[in-house]
């Protein structure tokens, strides 16, 4: 049995609705869940093991919760590019 690993590799904040500062994280993980939908192509339908980067968007109510996902990416660079395009005024912490 393989254990799912998760490690925060990048954190920042962005402005939600041009007003509220919200957290964002990119997580390095070894698991990417598939859709499970039999109508999808096998590469989307099946779970995958490897090295992936998942974007997590913080809650607008509780800064310690990350209820929304922004997808999985094969590289940190691609995850960062996607996050930069998807939200306004994104500022990454050093």
N, CA, C and O atoms as CSV, one atom per row, in Angstrom:
chain,resi,resn,atom,element,x,y,z
A,1,UNK,N,N,0.838,-1.188,0.000
A,1,UNK,CA,C,0.000,0.000,0.000
A,1,UNK,C,C,0.881,1.250,0.000
A,1,UNK,O,O,1.786,1.381,0.824
A,2,UNK,N,N,0.609,2.155,-0.922
A,2,UNK,CA,C,1.359,3.403,-1.025
A,2,UNK,C,C,0.661,4.484,-0.205
A,2,UNK,O,O,-0.564,4.603,-0.215
A,3,UNK,N,N,1.461,5.259,0.497
A,3,UNK,CA,C,0.938,6.350,1.322
A,3,UNK,C,C,0.997,7.648,0.528
A,3,UNK,O,O,2.011,7.960,-0.096
A,4,UNK,N,N,-0.096,8.401,0.556
A,4,UNK,CA,C,-0.143,9.697,-0.121
A,4,UNK,C,C,0.651,10.710,0.696
A,4,UNK,O,O,0.433,10.863,1.898
A,5,UNK,N,N,1.574,11.397,0.029
A,5,UNK,CA,C,2.374,12.426,0.693
A,5,UNK,C,C,1.964,13.804,0.171
A,5,UNK,O,O,1.558,13.959,-0.981
A,6,UNK,N,N,2.080,14.793,1.048
A,6,UNK,CA,C,1.785,16.180,0.690
A,6,UNK,C,C,2.754,17.094,1.410
A,6,UNK,O,O,2.988,16.947,2.609
A,7,UNK,N,N,3.321,18.048,0.666
A,7,UNK,CA,C,4.262,18.991,1.254
A,7,UNK,C,C,4.016,20.362,0.620
A,7,UNK,O,O,3.952,20.481,-0.603
A,8,UNK,N,N,3.879,21.385,1.451
A,8,UNK,CA,C,3.718,22.749,0.940
A,8,UNK,C,C,5.043,23.202,0.340
A,8,UNK,O,O,6.077,23.164,1.006
A,9,UNK,N,N,5.009,23.634,-0.922
A,9,UNK,CA,C,6.235,24.092,-1.576
A,9,UNK,C,C,6.190,25.578,-1.943
A,9,UNK,O,O,7.225,26.180,-2.228
A,10,UNK,N,N,4.989,26.169,-1.937
A,10,UNK,CA,C,4.871,27.589,-2.246
A,10,UNK,C,C,3.587,28.114,-1.610
A,10,UNK,O,O,2.555,27.443,-1.614
A,11,UNK,N,N,3.673,29.336,-1.058
A,11,UNK,CA,C,2.519,29.961,-0.422
A,11,UNK,C,C,2.445,31.425,-0.820
A,11,UNK,O,O,3.452,32.051,-1.150
A,12,UNK,N,N,1.241,31.950,-0.782
A,12,UNK,CA,C,1.064,33.354,-1.095
A,12,UNK,C,C,-0.321,33.816,-0.729
A,12,UNK,O,O,-1.062,33.127,-0.028
A,13,UNK,N,N,-0.664,35.006,-1.218
A,13,UNK,CA,C,-1.993,35.581,-1.011
A,13,UNK,C,C,-2.438,36.246,-2.311
A,13,UNK,O,O,-1.622,36.612,-3.158
A,14,UNK,N,N,-3.753,36.390,-2.441
A,14,UNK,CA,C,-4.323,37.106,-3.573
A,14,UNK,C,C,-5.556,37.845,-3.101
A,14,UNK,O,O,-6.080,37.568,-2.022
A,15,UNK,N,N,-6.024,38.794,-3.914
A,15,UNK,CA,C,-7.212,39.562,-3.554
A,15,UNK,C,C,-8.449,38.914,-4.166
A,15,UNK,O,O,-8.553,38.765,-5.384
A,16,UNK,N,N,-9.374,38.537,-3.308
A,16,UNK,CA,C,-10.655,38.005,-3.739
A,16,UNK,C,C,-11.643,39.164,-3.836
A,16,UNK,O,O,-11.800,39.934,-2.889
A,17,UNK,N,N,-12.299,39.282,-4.968
A,17,UNK,CA,C,-13.280,40.338,-5.199
A,17,UNK,C,C,-12.651,41.725,-5.011
A,17,UNK,O,O,-13.334,42.674,-4.627
A,18,UNK,N,N,-11.362,41.832,-5.279
A,18,UNK,CA,C,-10.595,43.075,-5.159
A,18,UNK,C,C,-10.574,43.656,-3.745
A,18,UNK,O,O,-10.206,44.816,-3.564
A,19,UNK,N,N,-10.964,42.866,-2.740
A,19,UNK,CA,C,-11.066,43.395,-1.382
A,19,UNK,C,C,-10.391,42.486,-0.355
A,19,UNK,O,O,-9.553,42.948,0.420
A,20,UNK,N,N,-10.742,41.221,-0.341
A,20,UNK,CA,C,-10.357,40.288,0.715
A,20,UNK,C,C,-9.073,39.550,0.357
A,20,UNK,O,O,-8.988,38.937,-0.707
A,21,UNK,N,N,-8.066,39.603,1.241
A,21,UNK,CA,C,-6.835,38.855,1.055
A,21,UNK,C,C,-7.081,37.388,1.431
A,21,UNK,O,O,-7.558,37.081,2.524
A,22,UNK,N,N,-6.746,36.499,0.502
A,22,UNK,CA,C,-6.983,35.065,0.679
A,22,UNK,C,C,-5.676,34.313,0.435
A,22,UNK,O,O,-4.875,34.702,-0.415
A,23,UNK,N,N,-5.469,33.239,1.187
A,23,UNK,CA,C,-4.263,32.419,1.046
A,23,UNK,C,C,-4.354,31.498,-0.167
A,23,UNK,O,O,-5.440,31.130,-0.615
A,24,UNK,N,N,-3.181,31.138,-0.684
A,24,UNK,CA,C,-3.055,30.149,-1.740
A,24,UNK,C,C,-1.828,29.303,-1.428
A,24,UNK,O,O,-0.834,29.807,-0.903
A,25,UNK,N,N,-1.902,28.020,-1.752
A,25,UNK,CA,C,-0.766,27.114,-1.550
A,25,UNK,C,C,-0.576,26.257,-2.791
A,25,UNK,O,O,-1.525,25.956,-3.515
A,26,UNK,N,N,0.663,25.875,-3.015
A,26,UNK,CA,C,0.952,24.815,-3.968
A,26,UNK,C,C,1.568,23.679,-3.162
A,26,UNK,O,O,2.537,23.863,-2.426
A,27,UNK,N,N,0.981,22.509,-3.323
A,27,UNK,CA,C,1.373,21.315,-2.583
A,27,UNK,C,C,2.065,20.343,-3.530
A,27,UNK,O,O,1.559,20.079,-4.621
A,28,UNK,N,N,3.199,19.816,-3.133
A,28,UNK,CA,C,3.817,18.715,-3.866
A,28,UNK,C,C,3.237,17.420,-3.312
A,28,UNK,O,O,3.256,17.195,-2.102
A,29,UNK,N,N,2.727,16.574,-4.191
A,29,UNK,CA,C,2.112,15.319,-3.767
A,29,UNK,C,C,2.510,14.195,-4.717
A,29,UNK,O,O,2.941,14.441,-5.844
A,30,UNK,N,N,2.363,12.982,-4.254
A,30,UNK,CA,C,2.693,11.829,-5.080
A,30,UNK,C,C,1.451,11.155,-5.665
A,30,UNK,O,O,1.542,10.063,-6.225
A,31,UNK,N,N,0.293,11.806,-5.534
A,31,UNK,CA,C,-0.961,11.204,-5.982
A,31,UNK,C,C,-1.833,12.235,-6.700
A,31,UNK,O,O,-2.013,13.359,-6.230
A,32,UNK,N,N,-2.362,11.827,-7.838
A,32,UNK,CA,C,-3.293,12.657,-8.603
A,32,UNK,C,C,-4.546,11.820,-8.846
A,32,UNK,O,O,-4.498,10.838,-9.587
A,33,UNK,N,N,-5.665,12.198,-8.232
A,33,UNK,CA,C,-6.877,11.395,-8.395
A,33,UNK,C,C,-7.435,11.515,-9.809
A,33,UNK,O,O,-7.393,12.579,-10.427
A,34,UNK,N,N,-7.953,10.404,-10.299
A,34,UNK,CA,C,-8.615,10.414,-11.591
A,34,UNK,C,C,-10.063,10.852,-11.443
A,34,UNK,O,O,-10.566,11.003,-10.330
A,35,UNK,N,N,-10.716,11.051,-12.558
A,35,UNK,CA,C,-12.115,11.479,-12.535
A,35,UNK,C,C,-13.046,10.337,-12.136
A,35,UNK,O,O,-14.104,10.572,-11.551
A,36,UNK,N,N,-12.660,9.109,-12.449
A,36,UNK,CA,C,-13.517,7.960,-12.173
A,36,UNK,C,C,-14.669,7.824,-13.150
A,36,UNK,O,O,-15.458,6.884,-13.048
A,37,UNK,N,N,-14.778,8.738,-14.086
A,37,UNK,CA,C,-15.874,8.725,-15.059
A,37,UNK,C,C,-15.508,7.813,-16.228
A,37,UNK,O,O,-14.519,8.055,-16.919
A,38,UNK,N,N,-16.296,6.774,-16.449
A,38,UNK,CA,C,-15.988,5.796,-17.488
A,38,UNK,C,C,-16.015,6.405,-18.891
A,38,UNK,O,O,-15.466,5.818,-19.824
A,39,UNK,N,N,-16.639,7.560,-19.055
A,39,UNK,CA,C,-16.690,8.211,-20.365
A,39,UNK,C,C,-15.426,9.016,-20.668
A,39,UNK,O,O,-15.193,9.386,-21.819
A,40,UNK,N,N,-14.605,9.292,-19.647
A,40,UNK,CA,C,-13.358,10.032,-19.859
A,40,UNK,C,C,-12.289,9.113,-20.431
A,40,UNK,O,O,-12.339,7.898,-20.238
A,41,UNK,N,N,-11.318,9.696,-21.140
A,41,UNK,CA,C,-10.171,8.895,-21.585
A,41,UNK,C,C,-9.436,8.317,-20.367
A,41,UNK,O,O,-9.473,8.895,-19.281
A,42,UNK,N,N,-8.777,7.185,-20.558
A,42,UNK,CA,C,-8.134,6.490,-19.444
A,42,UNK,C,C,-7.137,7.366,-18.697
A,42,UNK,O,O,-7.028,7.251,-17.476
A,43,UNK,N,N,-6.396,8.249,-19.399
A,43,UNK,CA,C,-5.399,9.089,-18.725
A,43,UNK,C,C,-6.032,10.091,-17.768
A,43,UNK,O,O,-5.365,10.565,-16.849
A,44,UNK,N,N,-7.301,10.421,-17.964
A,44,UNK,CA,C,-8.025,11.301,-17.043
A,44,UNK,C,C,-8.809,10.489,-16.018
A,44,UNK,O,O,-8.941,10.898,-14.865
A,45,UNK,N,N,-9.321,9.357,-16.432
A,45,UNK,CA,C,-10.187,8.519,-15.593
A,45,UNK,C,C,-9.446,7.864,-14.431
A,45,UNK,O,O,-9.998,7.755,-13.336
A,46,UNK,N,N,-8.225,7.433,-14.646
A,46,UNK,CA,C,-7.492,6.630,-13.660
A,46,UNK,C,C,-6.669,7.491,-12.706
A,46,UNK,O,O,-6.140,8.534,-13.090
A,47,UNK,N,N,-6.568,7.029,-11.441
A,47,UNK,CA,C,-5.656,7.651,-10.482
A,47,UNK,C,C,-4.227,7.465,-10.971
A,47,UNK,O,O,-3.918,6.492,-11.659
A,48,UNK,N,N,-3.352,8.414,-10.608
A,48,UNK,CA,C,-1.942,8.325,-11.011
A,48,UNK,C,C,-1.039,8.525,-9.799
A,48,UNK,O,O,-1.352,9.294,-8.890
A,49,UNK,N,N,0.077,7.822,-9.808
A,49,UNK,CA,C,1.130,7.993,-8.807
A,49,UNK,C,C,2.329,8.598,-9.500
A,49,UNK,O,O,2.630,8.248,-10.642
A,50,UNK,N,N,3.012,9.495,-8.829
A,50,UNK,CA,C,4.175,10.166,-9.398
A,50,UNK,C,C,4.465,11.425,-8.609
A,50,UNK,O,O,4.284,11.457,-7.392
A,51,UNK,N,N,4.912,12.458,-9.296
A,51,UNK,CA,C,5.198,13.744,-8.663
A,51,UNK,C,C,4.310,14.793,-9.305
A,51,UNK,O,O,4.403,15.052,-10.505
A,52,UNK,N,N,3.443,15.398,-8.492
A,52,UNK,CA,C,2.482,16.366,-8.981
A,52,UNK,C,C,2.452,17.584,-8.063
A,52,UNK,O,O,2.899,17.535,-6.917
A,53,UNK,N,N,1.915,18.674,-8.597
A,53,UNK,CA,C,1.786,19.909,-7.835
A,53,UNK,C,C,0.322,20.346,-7.891
A,53,UNK,O,O,-0.231,20.570,-8.968
A,54,UNK,N,N,-0.292,20.463,-6.717
A,54,UNK,CA,C,-1.699,20.799,-6.609
A,54,UNK,C,C,-1.851,22.216,-6.078
A,54,UNK,O,O,-1.187,22.599,-5.114
A,55,UNK,N,N,-2.727,22.994,-6.708
A,55,UNK,CA,C,-3.032,24.344,-6.236
A,55,UNK,C,C,-4.224,24.257,-5.288
A,55,UNK,O,O,-5.223,23.605,-5.593
A,56,UNK,N,N,-4.113,24.918,-4.138
A,56,UNK,CA,C,-5.209,24.987,-3.177
A,56,UNK,C,C,-5.499,26.447,-2.852
A,56,UNK,O,O,-4.601,27.208,-2.492
A,57,UNK,N,N,-6.766,26.824,-2.986
A,57,UNK,CA,C,-7.197,28.185,-2.685
A,57,UNK,C,C,-7.806,28.230,-1.294
A,57,UNK,O,O,-8.611,27.373,-0.930
A,58,UNK,N,N,-7.416,29.234,-0.521
A,58,UNK,CA,C,-7.897,29.385,0.842
A,58,UNK,C,C,-9.335,29.860,0.907
A,58,UNK,O,O,-9.895,30.381,-0.057
A,59,UNK,N,N,-9.906,29.660,2.074
A,59,UNK,CA,C,-11.262,30.101,2.357
A,59,UNK,C,C,-11.288,31.615,2.552
A,59,UNK,O,O,-10.333,32.198,3.066
A,60,UNK,N,N,-12.373,32.236,2.144
A,60,UNK,CA,C,-12.544,33.673,2.376
A,60,UNK,C,C,-13.010,33.943,3.801
A,60,UNK,O,O,-13.035,35.092,4.242
A,61,UNK,N,N,-13.380,32.881,4.525
A,61,UNK,CA,C,-13.884,33.020,5.896
A,61,UNK,C,C,-12.844,32.591,6.925
A,61,UNK,O,O,-12.638,33.277,7.927
A,62,UNK,N,N,-12.183,31.446,6.679
A,62,UNK,CA,C,-11.217,30.894,7.622
A,62,UNK,C,C,-9.877,30.705,6.914
A,62,UNK,O,O,-9.763,29.869,6.019
A,63,UNK,N,N,-8.867,31.474,7.307
A,63,UNK,CA,C,-7.557,31.421,6.649
A,63,UNK,C,C,-6.848,30.083,6.765
A,63,UNK,O,O,-5.893,29.835,6.029
A,64,UNK,N,N,-7.288,29.213,7.669
A,64,UNK,CA,C,-6.625,27.918,7.865
A,64,UNK,C,C,-7.275,26.801,7.065
A,64,UNK,O,O,-6.862,25.646,7.175
A,65,UNK,N,N,-8.286,27.122,6.261
A,65,UNK,CA,C,-8.957,26.105,5.449
A,65,UNK,C,C,-8.684,26.361,3.974
A,65,UNK,O,O,-8.553,27.506,3.542
A,66,UNK,N,N,-8.601,25.282,3.214
A,66,UNK,CA,C,-8.345,25.345,1.776
A,66,UNK,C,C,-9.388,24.491,1.055
A,66,UNK,O,O,-9.102,23.367,0.641
A,67,UNK,N,N,-10.613,25.038,0.907
A,67,UNK,CA,C,-11.707,24.238,0.375
A,67,UNK,C,C,-11.743,24.087,-1.150
A,67,UNK,O,O,-12.468,23.236,-1.666
A,68,UNK,N,N,-10.978,24.890,-1.867
A,68,UNK,CA,C,-11.067,24.856,-3.330
A,68,UNK,C,C,-9.739,24.464,-3.954
A,68,UNK,O,O,-8.684,24.980,-3.583
A,69,UNK,N,N,-9.806,23.551,-4.900
A,69,UNK,CA,C,-8.617,23.125,-5.622
A,69,UNK,C,C,-8.542,23.777,-6.986
A,69,UNK,O,O,-9.562,24.099,-7.596
A,70,UNK,N,N,-7.327,23.966,-7.452
A,70,UNK,CA,C,-7.117,24.590,-8.753
A,70,UNK,C,C,-6.460,23.680,-9.761
A,70,UNK,O,O,-5.966,24.140,-10.791
A,71,UNK,N,N,-6.449,22.384,-9.471
A,71,UNK,CA,C,-5.891,21.433,-10.426
A,71,UNK,C,C,-4.533,20.898,-10.025
A,71,UNK,O,O,-3.905,21.360,-9.072
A,72,UNK,N,N,-4.104,19.908,-10.788
A,72,UNK,CA,C,-2.816,19.232,-10.588
A,72,UNK,C,C,-1.942,19.484,-11.803
A,72,UNK,O,O,-2.429,19.529,-12.933
A,73,UNK,N,N,-0.643,19.647,-11.561
A,73,UNK,CA,C,0.290,19.965,-12.628
A,73,UNK,C,C,1.528,19.098,-12.499
A,73,UNK,O,O,1.881,18.654,-11.407
A,74,UNK,N,N,2.196,18.859,-13.651
A,74,UNK,CA,C,3.381,18.006,-13.672
A,74,UNK,C,C,4.647,18.720,-13.226
A,74,UNK,O,O,5.663,18.075,-12.966
A,75,UNK,N,N,4.598,20.052,-13.134
A,75,UNK,CA,C,5.771,20.793,-12.664
A,75,UNK,C,C,5.329,21.958,-11.791
A,75,UNK,O,O,4.215,22.467,-11.918
A,76,UNK,N,N,6.222,22.364,-10.906
A,76,UNK,CA,C,5.962,23.524,-10.066
A,76,UNK,C,C,5.805,24.774,-10.925
A,76,UNK,O,O,4.947,25.614,-10.654
A,77,UNK,N,N,6.631,24.898,-11.958
A,77,UNK,CA,C,6.565,26.062,-12.838
A,77,UNK,C,C,5.188,26.187,-13.486
A,77,UNK,O,O,4.641,27.288,-13.559
A,78,UNK,N,N,4.619,25.072,-13.959
A,78,UNK,CA,C,3.301,25.117,-14.591
A,78,UNK,C,C,2.205,25.447,-13.585
A,78,UNK,O,O,1.247,26.146,-13.917
A,79,UNK,N,N,2.339,24.952,-12.360
A,79,UNK,CA,C,1.359,25.279,-11.315
A,79,UNK,C,C,1.407,26.772,-10.998
A,79,UNK,O,O,0.365,27.408,-10.846
A,80,UNK,N,N,2.608,27.330,-10.897
A,80,UNK,CA,C,2.759,28.759,-10.620
A,80,UNK,C,C,2.162,29.591,-11.756
A,80,UNK,O,O,1.438,30.553,-11.502
A,81,UNK,N,N,2.458,29.230,-12.999
A,81,UNK,CA,C,1.912,29.961,-14.145
A,81,UNK,C,C,0.392,29.944,-14.134
A,81,UNK,O,O,-0.245,30.969,-14.379
A,82,UNK,N,N,-0.193,28.785,-13.852
A,82,UNK,CA,C,-1.653,28.667,-13.821
A,82,UNK,C,C,-2.245,29.540,-12.708
A,82,UNK,O,O,-3.223,30.257,-12.922
A,83,UNK,N,N,-1.640,29.468,-11.521
A,83,UNK,CA,C,-2.128,30.270,-10.393
A,83,UNK,C,C,-2.029,31.761,-10.704
A,83,UNK,O,O,-2.951,32.522,-10.409
A,84,UNK,N,N,-0.915,32.175,-11.296
A,84,UNK,CA,C,-0.726,33.589,-11.646
A,84,UNK,C,C,-1.811,34.088,-12.588
A,84,UNK,O,O,-2.219,35.246,-12.501
A,85,UNK,N,N,-2.284,33.229,-13.489
A,85,UNK,CA,C,-3.325,33.616,-14.447
A,85,UNK,C,C,-4.725,33.544,-13.850
A,85,UNK,O,O,-5.640,34.203,-14.343
A,86,UNK,N,N,-4.902,32.754,-12.799
A,86,UNK,CA,C,-6.260,32.462,-12.324
A,86,UNK,C,C,-6.791,33.419,-11.260
A,86,UNK,O,O,-8.000,33.472,-11.035
A,87,UNK,N,N,-5.913,34.176,-10.599
A,87,UNK,CA,C,-6.372,35.099,-9.553
A,87,UNK,C,C,-5.699,36.463,-9.707
A,87,UNK,O,O,-4.647,36.585,-10.335
A,88,UNK,N,N,-6.323,37.480,-9.124
A,88,UNK,CA,C,-5.795,38.841,-9.208
A,88,UNK,C,C,-4.822,39.132,-8.064
A,88,UNK,O,O,-4.977,38.645,-6.944
A,89,UNK,N,N,-3.833,39.928,-8.383
A,89,UNK,CA,C,-2.886,40.439,-7.372
A,89,UNK,C,C,-2.255,39.344,-6.522
A,89,UNK,O,O,-2.163,39.471,-5.301
A,90,UNK,N,N,-1.826,38.282,-7.167
A,90,UNK,CA,C,-1.175,37.185,-6.459
A,90,UNK,C,C,0.237,37.601,-6.060
A,90,UNK,O,O,1.023,38.054,-6.892
A,91,UNK,N,N,0.544,37.440,-4.777
A,91,UNK,CA,C,1.877,37.734,-4.245
A,91,UNK,C,C,2.388,36.482,-3.541
A,91,UNK,O,O,1.803,36.021,-2.561
A,92,UNK,N,N,3.492,35.939,-4.060
A,92,UNK,CA,C,4.098,34.744,-3.453
A,92,UNK,C,C,5.015,35.144,-2.322
A,92,UNK,O,O,5.711,36.155,-2.416
A,93,UNK,N,N,5.028,34.367,-1.253
A,93,UNK,CA,C,5.989,34.569,-0.163
A,93,UNK,C,C,7.321,33.994,-0.603
A,93,UNK,O,O,7.384,33.061,-1.403
A,94,UNK,N,N,8.355,34.555,-0.075
A,94,UNK,CA,C,9.716,34.085,-0.400
A,94,UNK,C,C,10.042,32.814,0.324
A,94,UNK,O,O,11.140,32.279,0.170
